[in-house]
Amino acid sequence: MDGLGCVPALRALGEETRLRMLRLLLDRQMSVGEIADNLGVTQYNVSRHLKVLREAGLLEIEKQGQQRLYRVPVGLRKCVPAAGSILDLGCCTFQLDKLPR
């Protein structure tokens, strides 16, 4: 991630729920309802957090009929080593395996 992209990414990832969402979406694409169920938060809150992550360039949306599936872009997936425990943005790193489930 370039220097200019780090500021929005840091703002977006400065909240634990968004980090937990990103960790979930590294595994597979999911709908708002699936994310809410996995994290135990409301769909309304998930939608708000997804918007922040999308605007920071950390998520993509795929429309399947009326459903929207969220996923981490391929370029960002490359910032996570095979073990999937650390997100390395170049300017900083996030320890994903230390987050509560």
Secondary structure as GFF3:
##gff-version 3
##sequence-region A 1 101
A	DSSP	alpha_helix	3	12	.	.	.	ID=ss1
A	DSSP	alpha_helix	16	27	.	.	.	ID=ss2
A	DSSP	alpha_helix	32	39	.	.	.	ID=ss3
A	DSSP	alpha_helix	43	55	.	.	.	ID=ss4
A	DSSP	beta_strand	60	64	.	.	.	ID=ss5
A	DSSP	beta_strand	67	71	.	.	.	ID=ss6
A	DSSP	alpha_helix	74	77	.	.	.	ID=ss7
A	DSSP	beta_strand	86	88	.	.	.	ID=ss8
A	DSSP	beta_strand	93	95	.	.	.	ID=ss9
A	DSSP	three_ten_helix	96	98	.	.	.	ID=ss10
###
